[in-house]
Amino acid sequence: MNALLRITGMGILVAVLLAGCVRGRTVAETRPVNPNFEQDRFCIGLWVDPPIDGRAEARYAELAAANFSMIIGGSGASDPKGWAHQLDLCQQFGLKALLQCPGTEASKLPDGPACWGYAVRDEPAAKDFPQLRAQVDAIRKARPGKLAYINLFPNYASAAQLGTSTYEEHVTRFLDEVGVDVLSMDHYPIFRPEKDGRDGYCDNLSVMRTESQRKKIPFWNFFNTMPYGGHTDPTEDQLRWQIYASLAYGAKGVLYFCYYTPAGDEFPKGGAIIGRDDRPTRHYEQARHLNGEVKNLGATLMQLTSTGVLRVAPDTDPAAILKGSPLKNITGAAYDPKPDYLVGLFKHADGRRAVLLQNYRFAYTAWPTVEFDVPANQVTEVCKETGKEIPVHDASPALDGLQVSLDAGEGRLFLLPPQ
């Protein structure tokens, strides 16, 4: 009798477990798939991908060695065979790809583990928004979870190019009417003695930050890497400045214009990261170094939500500008240049606060005395060599206060306890 009860009980238990498994499997099978793209890593990308030819494997090994994480197609491959090869190479070297497959129906778009999505359009006007919405919806339906990537004009585009009276209206309407999963734009500031485009770059980043937060999506931006038109060839410090300014505003992706030097009359000097003769320019080692830093910061950057951006200009009172932020003051020695900084403020997913302090000058180093609202022993820094948190380092213990050394254009990321 007891044995029979035990056997019967075991049978009931097995039946219950099996029923649960069936129910679990049925629920899992019927659970709707999220059609939207969700970014799972920081994006270090590029425009003008290298050719898919007999040297393609070596080219992609070189690209990965420069610490890129993503490519946008459109130049290197132009047919299904090329796109497949591109995805295989990205898979081999740990890269993600946004493929450009013009004229291909959404249901026939290539796919695979390395495919992040598809480059749909560059710099559309407002009149294009309805058609783009149809393309975005078709991709979500046919390729759930993949990104329908569309890149916008910069804020110096004309009203005729935008199709709206203001840039802010253009971005707002684009997000409301097209409904993308990542907001992106290109802006190439001019670094000339008689013309300084940095403030305009930051104004553009501010619009991206505001609108991406409104829609709760990440934003990326292209920055300039090469000489063309009125643009001088950026120095490493100018590359660094563009990248860290983007990070200060909360960008979750930085995109180089360009990686492989494009052909055409617009670029007679060449000078991208890889020349048309297949030789790396000086920008290759610069990008490799800078990308390595961003790559190591990336895991933390993806955990941050921007809460504000402050500009400490030379003609302002730093303490007044910083009031209420985790930074109480930024000063310097009497013989130093006046404070000139960009301060990105963030909240970490674990509740802590974060500060990205950037040297706004691209031609001089900075050596500020920094006062946080907690003792320095409660502040950590995200190490750009390892990605790990380390105690904040006083660069000049012989001076009063905490000294932070910043290269030209450099940013450093600090974490503080919750308020």
Protein Blocks (a to p, Z undefined) as FASTA:
>chain_A
ZZmmmmmmmmmmmmmmmmmmmmmmmmmmmpccdfbdcdfbdcdddehiadddfklmmmmm
mmmmnopabdcehjlpccfklmmmmmmmmmmnopacddddehiafklgccdjklnbdcfb
gciafklmmmmmmmmmmmmmmmghiacddddddfkbcfklnopabfklmmmmmmmmnopa
bdcddddddddfkbcfklmmmmmmmmmmmmmmmnopacdddddfbdehjbccddfklmmm
mmmmmmmnopabdcdddfbdcedjklmngoplbdfkopacfklmmmmmmmmmmmmmmmmm
mmpccfbdcdddfkbcfklmmgoiabfbdcddfkbccddddddddddfkopacdddddfb
fkbccddddddfbdfklpccddfklopacddddfblmbgcjdddddehiacddddddZZ
